[in-house]
């Protein structure tokens, strides 16, 4: 990995030593510069859990990815910058009230003065590291906190528009990227996967989030959501102009 190229990709600077300030800035910049996207899945371009391949896709080709790619590569960057960071597995709580396939989401735990949950690969979620001590953290997308639900098992809870719900449940047990092979395959081929149906591309903005789902563009600004339909040509232009992606 060329650390300088990665940091340039997200418009970040390198500090002398790990800190919560730097970690917060790295996560924020990563989520505003590198989109969460499933374009390869829809186009049946295989995704492999190989960090060199992922690095080329995200850093050199200016693409995004989904959780294994984004958090896998970000975890590598954090380790290279001297952070005590571990990949962890999580089970997503879907909007329909059902749990997704167990442990098919990858996130990160970073140990500073205390442990923090870090996630640049979930899509519509917080741009902040969240402490595991239960303290709430608020950004433009909502208020987040972590509740312990068992031994070394925790829930990430979001409160938005007066409604609280879990986003996912995770264990703090450290994983290797290759441990997510089954989930990576499932999310590329299964009809039960969220990612095998239509294009999904999303990234955080300073005031909210920009999301493309098939031919629908949704823009969230300061809690207000507006959606519009696009033509195929408008979609192609949006991918290039707003996400920096040329397929």
Secondary structure, 3 states (H helix, E strand, C coil): CCHHHHHHHCCCCCCCCCCHHHHHHHHHHHHHHCCEECHHHHCCCCCCCCHHHHHHHHHHCCCCECHHHHHHHHHHHHHHCCCEEEEEEEEEECCCCCECCCCCEEEEEEECCCEEEECCCCCCCCCCCEECCCCCEEECCEEEEEEEEECCEEEEEEEECCEEEEEEEEECCCECHHHHHHHHHHHHHCCCCCCCCCCEEEEEECCEEEEEECCEEEEEECCEEEEEECCHHHHHHHHHHHHCCCC
